[in-house]
């Protein structure tokens, strides 16, 4: 049996880039361009800005979800009640940041501070 690979007319990246154009982002491209320029990345390509914006959106969502999880553990609450209101504090947020990187800690006090 002769095997010939199936070649598609377009690559999967083309479909992904088309999907990025239609998908709304929490962080506008102008904001991402400003902060990327501030960090030293000179990119005016809209696809790069949109991908970085989506990655930033995912990071913010994951940290918020982790902070909510730590809040529920600390207060021994169930997150199933749709009417419940939650108040996160910096301790919950700091624990969520520590899951990702020690350099992202919100209010890390020096070791000698009591």
Secondary structure by P-SEA (a helix, b strand, c coil): cbbbbbbccccaaaaaaaaaaaccccccaaaaaaaaaaaccccccaaaaaaaaaaaaaaaaaaaaaaaaaaaaaaccccccccbbbbbcaaaaaaaaaaccccccccccccccc
